[in-house]
Amino acid sequence: MLPRKARHSGFTLIEMITVIVLLGIIAGILTPFIAKAMQAYTHSKARAELVAKGRLALERLAREVHQAVPNSLSVLSGGTGIEFARSRAGGRYVERFDNFGTEFSRINLRFRKNANLTSLYIVGTSLNYETGDVLIIANTSPADLQAGNTATPISGIVATTATGPGNDGTTNGRILNFTGQQFTVESPGKHFSIADQTVEVGLNGDNLHWFSATGLTNYNGAVDWSNSDPLLINSVSAVTFVYAPGTPQSTGVLRVDLQIADTNTGEIIQLYREIHVRNTP
């Protein structure tokens, strides 16, 4: 018996065209929804990245501002930058009438207001000299610091001795040596600061740059930052610094209003931070 002729199955041309047309219609309907979802995701990701970048910059700025020498911070360039002296260390000096018994026995090394000092006792043994160090006592304003009324460059830091030549009666202190200085104001808490850098942060174009100089070099109330300085954050559409200095008994407050933008999506976010600044001299 002869086999039956094989039967073949498949799509006709009309069926294929019909399917293609239907798929095209469905794709046309769904495309706007898919595009909007993708756009929403892209913009959400851009905003998250902007927030992370802005918070990192503000946190770095806050850490540095917390180390500002009391009453050294000022706003520059119409609110688009700041300047301050950074304190790398500090402590307590020995005042003329302090009662340490036989310790810190040389009167000429104790703090005396209006005296022409070239050396000063400080309490503690951990402080060592670094090139560019500046001694600051009882600073009350940027103007005083710029005029040199409250600061003097340090030339060295040496240990005190308990016996022998130049007997200080103790090994629990240090002696700061510096250029002759008359301090006309004393610190209520007998505090001193050691400044190692002048710091400026300011806007140039759409970038915030970080300028620094040794000691009080360029601490002059003028803009010194430029595009050649390290970048703190880019894509800045606006920034405003506002500073309320407070009083010697209370902290100052630096208010930072920062706007940053994503050039690809056009997203703009605004971040605000208040940074408290210790101002007790």
PEPE-V858426 format. One record per pair of residues at least 12 apart in sequence whose ideal C-beta (glycine too) atoms are under 10 Angstrom apart, sorted by the first residue. I is the first residue (numbers start at 1). GAP is how many residues later the second one is. If there is no record, write none. Layout:
BEGIN
i:I gap:GAP
i:I gap:GAP
END
This chain:
BEGIN
i:39 gap:226
i:42 gap:220
i:42 gap:222
i:42 gap:223
i:42 gap:225
i:43 gap:219
i:43 gap:221
i:43 gap:222
i:43 gap:223
i:43 gap:224
i:44 gap:221
i:44 gap:223
i:45 gap:217
i:45 gap:220
i:45 gap:222
i:46 gap:215
i:46 gap:216
i:46 gap:217
i:46 gap:218
i:46 gap:219
i:46 gap:220
i:46 gap:221
i:46 gap:222
i:46 gap:223
i:47 gap:215
i:47 gap:218
i:47 gap:220
i:47 gap:221
i:47 gap:222
i:48 gap:219
i:48 gap:221
i:49 gap:211
i:49 gap:213
i:49 gap:218
i:49 gap:220
i:50 gap:185
i:50 gap:209
i:50 gap:210
i:50 gap:211
i:50 gap:212
i:50 gap:215
i:50 gap:217
i:50 gap:218
i:50 gap:219
i:50 gap:220
i:50 gap:221
i:51 gap:209
i:51 gap:218
i:51 gap:220
i:53 gap:180
i:53 gap:181
i:53 gap:182
i:53 gap:207
i:53 gap:209
i:53 gap:216
i:53 gap:218
i:54 gap:179
i:54 gap:181
i:54 gap:182
i:54 gap:204
i:54 gap:205
i:54 gap:206
i:54 gap:215
i:54 gap:216
i:54 gap:217
i:54 gap:219
i:55 gap:203
i:55 gap:216
i:55 gap:218
i:56 gap:176
i:56 gap:177
i:57 gap:144
i:57 gap:151
i:57 gap:153
i:57 gap:174
i:57 gap:175
i:57 gap:176
i:57 gap:177
i:57 gap:179
i:57 gap:182
i:57 gap:199
i:57 gap:201
i:57 gap:203
i:57 gap:214
i:57 gap:216
i:58 gap:174
i:58 gap:175
i:58 gap:198
i:58 gap:200
i:58 gap:213
i:58 gap:214
i:58 gap:215
i:58 gap:217
i:59 gap:214
i:60 gap:141
i:60 gap:150
i:60 gap:172
i:60 gap:173
i:61 gap:21
i:61 gap:138
i:61 gap:140
i:61 gap:147
i:61 gap:149
i:61 gap:171
i:61 gap:172
i:61 gap:180
i:61 gap:193
i:61 gap:195
i:61 gap:197
i:61 gap:212
i:61 gap:214
i:62 gap:192
i:62 gap:194
i:62 gap:211
i:62 gap:212
i:62 gap:213
i:62 gap:214
i:62 gap:215
i:63 gap:212
i:64 gap:20
i:64 gap:22
i:64 gap:133
i:64 gap:135
i:64 gap:137
i:64 gap:146
i:64 gap:148
i:64 gap:168
i:64 gap:211
i:65 gap:17
i:65 gap:19
i:65 gap:21
i:65 gap:134
i:65 gap:136
i:65 gap:178
i:65 gap:187
i:65 gap:189
i:65 gap:191
i:65 gap:210
i:65 gap:211
i:65 gap:212
i:65 gap:213
i:66 gap:20
i:66 gap:21
i:66 gap:209
i:66 gap:210
i:66 gap:211
i:66 gap:212
i:67 gap:17
i:67 gap:18
i:67 gap:19
i:67 gap:20
i:67 gap:21
i:67 gap:22
i:67 gap:23
i:67 gap:126
i:67 gap:128
i:67 gap:129
i:67 gap:130
i:67 gap:132
i:67 gap:210
i:67 gap:211
i:68 gap:14
i:68 gap:15
i:68 gap:16
i:68 gap:17
i:68 gap:18
i:68 gap:19
i:68 gap:125
i:68 gap:127
i:68 gap:131
i:68 gap:184
i:68 gap:186
i:68 gap:207
i:68 gap:209
i:68 gap:210
i:68 gap:211
i:69 gap:15
i:69 gap:16
i:69 gap:17
i:69 gap:18
i:69 gap:21
i:69 gap:65
i:69 gap:67
i:69 gap:70
i:69 gap:73
i:69 gap:76
i:69 gap:81
i:69 gap:82
i:69 gap:124
i:69 gap:125
i:69 gap:126
i:69 gap:129
i:69 gap:147
i:69 gap:150
i:69 gap:208
i:69 gap:209
i:69 gap:210
i:69 gap:212
i:70 gap:15
i:70 gap:17
i:70 gap:20
i:70 gap:66
i:70 gap:68
i:70 gap:69
i:70 gap:70
i:70 gap:71
i:70 gap:75
i:70 gap:80
i:70 gap:117
i:70 gap:121
i:70 gap:123
i:70 gap:175
i:70 gap:178
i:70 gap:181
i:70 gap:182
i:70 gap:207
i:70 gap:208
i:70 gap:209
i:70 gap:210
i:70 gap:211
i:71 gap:13
i:71 gap:14
i:71 gap:65
i:71 gap:67
i:71 gap:68
i:71 gap:69
i:71 gap:70
i:71 gap:71
i:71 gap:72
i:71 gap:73
i:71 gap:74
i:71 gap:79
i:71 gap:174
i:71 gap:175
i:71 gap:177
i:71 gap:181
i:71 gap:206
i:71 gap:207
i:71 gap:208
i:71 gap:209
i:71 gap:210
i:72 gap:12
i:72 gap:13
i:72 gap:14
i:72 gap:15
i:72 gap:64
i:72 gap:67
i:72 gap:69
i:72 gap:70
i:72 gap:72
i:72 gap:73
i:72 gap:74
i:72 gap:78
i:72 gap:79
i:72 gap:121
i:72 gap:123
i:72 gap:126
i:72 gap:127
i:72 gap:144
i:72 gap:147
i:72 gap:205
i:72 gap:207
i:73 gap:12
i:73 gap:69
i:73 gap:126
i:73 gap:168
i:73 gap:170
i:73 gap:172
i:73 gap:179
i:73 gap:181
i:73 gap:202
i:73 gap:204
i:73 gap:206
i:74 gap:67
i:74 gap:68
i:74 gap:69
i:74 gap:71
i:74 gap:72
i:74 gap:145
i:74 gap:147
i:74 gap:167
i:74 gap:169
i:74 gap:171
i:75 gap:165
i:75 gap:166
i:75 gap:167
i:75 gap:168
i:75 gap:179
i:76 gap:124
i:76 gap:125
i:76 gap:126
i:76 gap:145
i:76 gap:146
i:76 gap:147
i:76 gap:148
i:76 gap:149
i:76 gap:165
i:77 gap:123
i:77 gap:125
i:77 gap:126
i:77 gap:127
i:77 gap:145
i:77 gap:146
i:77 gap:148
i:77 gap:164
i:78 gap:125
i:78 gap:162
i:78 gap:163
i:79 gap:124
i:79 gap:160
i:79 gap:161
i:79 gap:162
i:79 gap:163
i:79 gap:164
i:79 gap:176
i:79 gap:178
i:80 gap:121
i:80 gap:122
i:80 gap:123
i:80 gap:124
i:80 gap:128
i:80 gap:143
i:80 gap:156
i:80 gap:158
i:80 gap:159
i:80 gap:160
i:80 gap:161
i:81 gap:119
i:81 gap:120
i:81 gap:121
i:81 gap:122
i:81 gap:123
i:81 gap:127
i:81 gap:128
i:81 gap:130
i:81 gap:142
i:81 gap:143
i:81 gap:144
i:81 gap:158
i:81 gap:160
i:82 gap:117
i:82 gap:118
i:82 gap:119
i:82 gap:120
i:82 gap:159
i:82 gap:161
i:82 gap:172
i:82 gap:174
i:83 gap:59
i:83 gap:115
i:83 gap:116
i:83 gap:117
i:83 gap:118
i:83 gap:119
i:83 gap:128
i:83 gap:135
i:83 gap:136
i:83 gap:137
i:83 gap:138
i:83 gap:139
i:83 gap:140
i:83 gap:141
i:83 gap:142
i:84 gap:58
i:84 gap:61
i:84 gap:111
i:84 gap:113
i:84 gap:114
i:84 gap:115
i:84 gap:116
i:84 gap:117
i:84 gap:135
i:84 gap:159
i:84 gap:170
i:84 gap:193
i:85 gap:49
i:85 gap:51
i:85 gap:54
i:85 gap:57
i:85 gap:60
i:85 gap:61
i:85 gap:66
i:85 gap:108
i:85 gap:110
i:85 gap:111
i:85 gap:112
i:85 gap:113
i:85 gap:114
i:85 gap:130
i:85 gap:131
i:85 gap:134
i:86 gap:107
i:86 gap:108
i:86 gap:109
i:86 gap:110
i:86 gap:111
i:86 gap:112
i:86 gap:113
i:86 gap:126
i:87 gap:47
i:87 gap:49
i:87 gap:105
i:87 gap:106
i:87 gap:107
i:87 gap:108
i:87 gap:109
i:87 gap:110
i:87 gap:191
i:88 gap:39
i:88 gap:42
i:88 gap:44
i:88 gap:45
i:88 gap:105
i:88 gap:106
i:88 gap:107
i:88 gap:108
i:88 gap:109
i:89 gap:35
i:89 gap:37
i:89 gap:38
i:89 gap:39
i:89 gap:41
i:89 gap:44
i:89 gap:103
i:89 gap:104
i:89 gap:105
i:89 gap:106
i:89 gap:107
i:90 gap:32
i:90 gap:37
i:90 gap:46
i:90 gap:101
i:90 gap:102
i:90 gap:103
i:90 gap:104
i:90 gap:105
i:91 gap:31
i:91 gap:32
i:91 gap:33
i:91 gap:35
i:91 gap:36
i:91 gap:83
i:91 gap:99
i:91 gap:100
i:91 gap:101
i:91 gap:102
i:91 gap:103
i:92 gap:29
i:92 gap:30
i:92 gap:31
i:92 gap:32
i:92 gap:95
i:92 gap:97
i:92 gap:98
i:92 gap:99
i:92 gap:100
i:93 gap:16
i:93 gap:17
i:93 gap:18
i:93 gap:27
i:93 gap:28
i:93 gap:29
i:93 gap:30
i:93 gap:42
i:93 gap:44
i:93 gap:80
i:93 gap:83
i:93 gap:90
i:93 gap:93
i:93 gap:94
i:93 gap:97
i:93 gap:98
i:93 gap:99
i:94 gap:12
i:94 gap:15
i:94 gap:16
i:94 gap:17
i:94 gap:26
i:94 gap:27
i:94 gap:28
i:94 gap:29
i:94 gap:66
i:94 gap:74
i:94 gap:79
i:94 gap:81
i:94 gap:96
i:95 gap:15
i:95 gap:16
i:95 gap:17
i:95 gap:18
i:95 gap:26
i:95 gap:91
i:95 gap:92
i:95 gap:95
i:96 gap:12
i:96 gap:14
i:96 gap:15
i:96 gap:16
i:96 gap:17
i:96 gap:19
i:96 gap:90
i:97 gap:13
i:97 gap:14
i:97 gap:15
i:98 gap:12
i:98 gap:13
i:98 gap:23
i:98 gap:25
i:98 gap:92
i:100 gap:21
i:100 gap:23
i:100 gap:69
i:100 gap:70
i:100 gap:72
i:100 gap:73
i:101 gap:68
i:101 gap:69
i:102 gap:60
i:102 gap:65
i:102 gap:66
i:102 gap:67
i:102 gap:68
i:103 gap:18
i:103 gap:20
i:103 gap:57
i:103 gap:59
i:103 gap:65
i:103 gap:66
i:103 gap:67
i:103 gap:68
i:103 gap:69
i:103 gap:70
i:104 gap:17
i:104 gap:18
i:104 gap:19
i:104 gap:56
i:104 gap:64
i:104 gap:65
i:104 gap:66
i:104 gap:68
i:104 gap:69
i:104 gap:71
i:105 gap:16
i:105 gap:55
i:105 gap:61
i:105 gap:62
i:105 gap:63
i:105 gap:64
i:105 gap:65
i:106 gap:13
i:106 gap:15
i:106 gap:54
i:106 gap:60
i:106 gap:61
i:106 gap:62
i:106 gap:63
i:106 gap:69
i:107 gap:14
i:108 gap:12
i:108 gap:13
i:109 gap:12
i:109 gap:13
i:109 gap:51
i:109 gap:57
i:109 gap:59
i:109 gap:64
i:109 gap:66
i:109 gap:67
i:109 gap:68
i:111 gap:26
i:111 gap:27
i:111 gap:72
i:111 gap:75
i:111 gap:76
i:111 gap:79
i:111 gap:81
i:112 gap:70
i:112 gap:71
i:112 gap:74
i:113 gap:24
i:113 gap:25
i:113 gap:69
i:113 gap:70
i:113 gap:71
i:113 gap:72
i:113 gap:73
i:114 gap:68
i:114 gap:69
i:114 gap:70
i:114 gap:71
i:114 gap:72
i:115 gap:65
i:115 gap:66
i:115 gap:67
i:115 gap:68
i:116 gap:64
i:116 gap:65
i:116 gap:66
i:116 gap:67
i:117 gap:18
i:117 gap:20
i:117 gap:35
i:117 gap:59
i:117 gap:61
i:117 gap:62
i:117 gap:63
i:117 gap:64
i:117 gap:65
i:117 gap:66
i:118 gap:34
i:118 gap:37
i:118 gap:58
i:118 gap:59
i:118 gap:60
i:118 gap:61
i:118 gap:62
i:118 gap:63
i:119 gap:36
i:119 gap:37
i:119 gap:39
i:119 gap:56
i:119 gap:57
i:119 gap:58
i:119 gap:59
i:119 gap:61
i:120 gap:15
i:120 gap:17
i:120 gap:32
i:120 gap:34
i:120 gap:54
i:120 gap:55
i:120 gap:56
i:120 gap:57
i:120 gap:58
i:120 gap:61
i:120 gap:63
i:120 gap:72
i:121 gap:39
i:121 gap:47
i:121 gap:49
i:121 gap:52
i:121 gap:53
i:121 gap:54
i:121 gap:55
i:122 gap:13
i:122 gap:35
i:122 gap:38
i:122 gap:51
i:122 gap:52
i:122 gap:53
i:122 gap:54
i:122 gap:68
i:122 gap:70
i:122 gap:72
i:123 gap:37
i:123 gap:47
i:123 gap:49
i:123 gap:50
i:123 gap:51
i:123 gap:67
i:124 gap:48
i:124 gap:49
i:124 gap:50
i:125 gap:34
i:125 gap:35
i:125 gap:45
i:125 gap:46
i:125 gap:47
i:125 gap:48
i:125 gap:49
i:126 gap:48
i:127 gap:30
i:127 gap:46
i:127 gap:47
i:127 gap:49
i:127 gap:65
i:127 gap:67
i:128 gap:28
i:128 gap:29
i:128 gap:30
i:128 gap:31
i:128 gap:46
i:129 gap:25
i:129 gap:26
i:129 gap:27
i:129 gap:28
i:129 gap:29
i:129 gap:45
i:129 gap:47
i:129 gap:48
i:129 gap:65
i:130 gap:24
i:130 gap:27
i:130 gap:64
i:130 gap:66
i:130 gap:84
i:131 gap:23
i:131 gap:65
i:131 gap:83
i:131 gap:84
i:132 gap:21
i:132 gap:22
i:132 gap:63
i:132 gap:64
i:132 gap:65
i:132 gap:81
i:132 gap:82
i:132 gap:83
i:132 gap:84
i:132 gap:85
i:133 gap:20
i:133 gap:21
i:133 gap:22
i:133 gap:23
i:133 gap:24
i:133 gap:43
i:133 gap:45
i:133 gap:61
i:133 gap:62
i:133 gap:63
i:133 gap:81
i:133 gap:82
i:134 gap:14
i:134 gap:17
i:134 gap:18
i:134 gap:19
i:134 gap:20
i:134 gap:44
i:134 gap:59
i:134 gap:60
i:134 gap:61
i:134 gap:62
i:134 gap:63
i:134 gap:64
i:134 gap:80
i:134 gap:81
i:134 gap:82
i:134 gap:83
i:134 gap:85
i:135 gap:15
i:135 gap:16
i:135 gap:17
i:135 gap:18
i:135 gap:19
i:135 gap:22
i:135 gap:41
i:135 gap:42
i:135 gap:43
i:135 gap:44
i:135 gap:46
i:135 gap:48
i:135 gap:57
i:135 gap:58
i:135 gap:59
i:135 gap:60
i:136 gap:14
i:136 gap:15
i:136 gap:16
i:136 gap:47
i:136 gap:51
i:136 gap:55
i:136 gap:56
i:136 gap:57
i:136 gap:58
i:136 gap:59
i:136 gap:80
i:136 gap:145
i:137 gap:13
i:137 gap:14
i:137 gap:15
i:137 gap:44
i:137 gap:46
i:137 gap:48
i:137 gap:49
i:137 gap:50
i:137 gap:53
i:137 gap:54
i:137 gap:55
i:137 gap:56
i:137 gap:144
i:138 gap:12
i:138 gap:45
i:138 gap:46
i:138 gap:47
i:138 gap:48
i:138 gap:49
i:138 gap:50
i:138 gap:51
i:138 gap:52
i:138 gap:53
i:138 gap:54
i:138 gap:55
i:138 gap:110
i:138 gap:143
i:139 gap:12
i:139 gap:46
i:139 gap:48
i:139 gap:54
i:139 gap:56
i:139 gap:140
i:139 gap:142
i:140 gap:45
i:140 gap:105
i:140 gap:108
i:140 gap:139
i:140 gap:141
i:141 gap:104
i:141 gap:140
i:142 gap:77
i:142 gap:78
i:142 gap:79
i:142 gap:103
i:143 gap:78
i:144 gap:40
i:144 gap:41
i:144 gap:137
i:145 gap:50
i:145 gap:53
i:145 gap:71
i:145 gap:74
i:146 gap:70
i:146 gap:73
i:146 gap:74
i:146 gap:75
i:148 gap:31
i:148 gap:33
i:148 gap:68
i:149 gap:32
i:149 gap:33
i:149 gap:34
i:149 gap:35
i:149 gap:36
i:150 gap:31
i:150 gap:33
i:150 gap:34
i:150 gap:35
i:150 gap:37
i:150 gap:43
i:150 gap:131
i:151 gap:27
i:151 gap:30
i:151 gap:32
i:151 gap:42
i:151 gap:44
i:151 gap:64
i:151 gap:65
i:151 gap:68
i:152 gap:24
i:152 gap:26
i:152 gap:27
i:152 gap:28
i:152 gap:29
i:152 gap:30
i:152 gap:31
i:152 gap:64
i:153 gap:25
i:153 gap:26
i:153 gap:28
i:153 gap:42
i:153 gap:62
i:153 gap:63
i:154 gap:22
i:154 gap:23
i:154 gap:24
i:154 gap:25
i:154 gap:40
i:154 gap:41
i:154 gap:61
i:155 gap:21
i:155 gap:22
i:155 gap:23
i:155 gap:24
i:156 gap:19
i:156 gap:20
i:156 gap:21
i:156 gap:22
i:157 gap:17
i:157 gap:18
i:157 gap:19
i:157 gap:20
i:157 gap:21
i:157 gap:37
i:158 gap:16
i:158 gap:17
i:158 gap:18
i:158 gap:19
i:159 gap:12
i:159 gap:13
i:159 gap:14
i:159 gap:15
i:159 gap:16
i:160 gap:12
i:160 gap:13
i:160 gap:14
i:160 gap:15
i:161 gap:12
i:161 gap:14
i:176 gap:16
i:176 gap:18
i:185 gap:96
i:186 gap:95
i:187 gap:61
i:187 gap:93
i:187 gap:94
i:188 gap:60
i:188 gap:61
i:188 gap:92
i:188 gap:93
i:189 gap:91
i:189 gap:92
i:191 gap:89
i:191 gap:90
i:192 gap:89
i:193 gap:88
i:195 gap:19
i:195 gap:20
i:195 gap:21
i:195 gap:24
i:196 gap:16
i:196 gap:18
i:196 gap:19
i:196 gap:20
i:197 gap:14
i:197 gap:15
i:197 gap:16
i:197 gap:17
i:197 gap:18
i:197 gap:19
i:197 gap:20
i:197 gap:21
i:197 gap:22
i:198 gap:13
i:198 gap:14
i:198 gap:15
i:198 gap:16
i:198 gap:17
i:198 gap:18
i:198 gap:19
i:198 gap:20
i:198 gap:21
i:198 gap:22
i:198 gap:26
i:199 gap:12
i:199 gap:13
i:199 gap:14
i:199 gap:19
i:199 gap:20
i:199 gap:26
i:200 gap:12
i:200 gap:13
i:200 gap:18
i:200 gap:19
i:200 gap:22
i:200 gap:23
i:200 gap:24
i:200 gap:25
i:200 gap:29
i:201 gap:24
i:201 gap:28
i:201 gap:31
i:201 gap:32
i:201 gap:38
i:201 gap:40
i:201 gap:55
i:202 gap:21
i:202 gap:22
i:202 gap:23
i:202 gap:24
i:202 gap:27
i:202 gap:30
i:202 gap:37
i:202 gap:39
i:203 gap:20
i:203 gap:22
i:203 gap:29
i:203 gap:30
i:203 gap:33
i:203 gap:35
i:203 gap:36
i:203 gap:37
i:203 gap:38
i:203 gap:55
i:204 gap:19
i:204 gap:21
i:204 gap:22
i:204 gap:23
i:204 gap:24
i:204 gap:25
i:204 gap:27
i:204 gap:32
i:205 gap:22
i:205 gap:29
i:205 gap:31
i:206 gap:27
i:206 gap:28
i:206 gap:29
i:206 gap:30
i:206 gap:31
i:206 gap:32
i:206 gap:33
i:206 gap:54
i:206 gap:55
i:206 gap:57
i:207 gap:18
i:207 gap:20
i:207 gap:22
i:207 gap:24
i:207 gap:25
i:207 gap:26
i:207 gap:27
i:207 gap:28
i:207 gap:29
i:208 gap:17
i:208 gap:21
i:208 gap:23
i:208 gap:24
i:208 gap:25
i:208 gap:26
i:208 gap:27
i:208 gap:28
i:208 gap:31
i:208 gap:50
i:208 gap:52
i:209 gap:15
i:209 gap:16
i:209 gap:17
i:209 gap:18
i:209 gap:19
i:209 gap:20
i:209 gap:21
i:209 gap:22
i:209 gap:23
i:209 gap:24
i:209 gap:25
i:210 gap:15
i:210 gap:19
i:210 gap:20
i:210 gap:21
i:210 gap:22
i:210 gap:23
i:211 gap:12
i:211 gap:13
i:211 gap:14
i:211 gap:15
i:211 gap:17
i:211 gap:18
i:211 gap:19
i:212 gap:12
i:212 gap:13
i:212 gap:17
i:212 gap:18
i:233 gap:25
i:233 gap:27
i:234 gap:26
i:234 gap:27
i:234 gap:29
i:235 gap:24
i:235 gap:25
i:235 gap:26
i:235 gap:27
i:235 gap:28
i:235 gap:33
i:236 gap:22
i:236 gap:23
i:236 gap:24
i:236 gap:25
i:237 gap:21
i:237 gap:22
i:237 gap:23
i:237 gap:24
i:237 gap:31
i:237 gap:32
i:237 gap:33
i:238 gap:19
i:238 gap:20
i:238 gap:21
i:238 gap:22
i:238 gap:23
i:238 gap:30
i:238 gap:32
i:239 gap:17
i:239 gap:18
i:239 gap:19
i:239 gap:20
i:239 gap:21
i:239 gap:32
i:240 gap:15
i:240 gap:16
i:240 gap:17
i:240 gap:18
i:240 gap:19
i:240 gap:32
i:241 gap:13
i:241 gap:14
i:241 gap:15
i:241 gap:16
i:241 gap:17
i:241 gap:34
i:242 gap:12
i:242 gap:13
i:242 gap:14
i:242 gap:15
i:242 gap:32
i:243 gap:12
i:243 gap:13
i:243 gap:32
i:243 gap:34
i:244 gap:30
i:244 gap:33
i:245 gap:32
i:245 gap:34
i:246 gap:30
i:246 gap:31
i:246 gap:32
i:246 gap:33
i:246 gap:34
i:247 gap:32
i:247 gap:33
i:248 gap:31
i:248 gap:32
i:248 gap:33
i:249 gap:30
i:249 gap:31
i:250 gap:26
i:250 gap:28
i:250 gap:29
i:250 gap:30
i:251 gap:24
i:251 gap:25
i:251 gap:26
i:251 gap:27
i:251 gap:28
i:251 gap:29
i:252 gap:23
i:252 gap:24
i:252 gap:25
i:252 gap:26
i:252 gap:27
i:253 gap:21
i:253 gap:22
i:253 gap:23
i:253 gap:24
i:254 gap:19
i:254 gap:20
i:254 gap:21
i:254 gap:22
i:254 gap:23
i:255 gap:17
i:255 gap:18
i:255 gap:19
i:255 gap:20
i:256 gap:15
i:256 gap:16
i:256 gap:17
i:256 gap:18
i:256 gap:19
i:257 gap:13
i:257 gap:14
i:257 gap:15
i:257 gap:16
i:258 gap:12
i:258 gap:13
i:258 gap:14
i:258 gap:15
i:259 gap:12
END
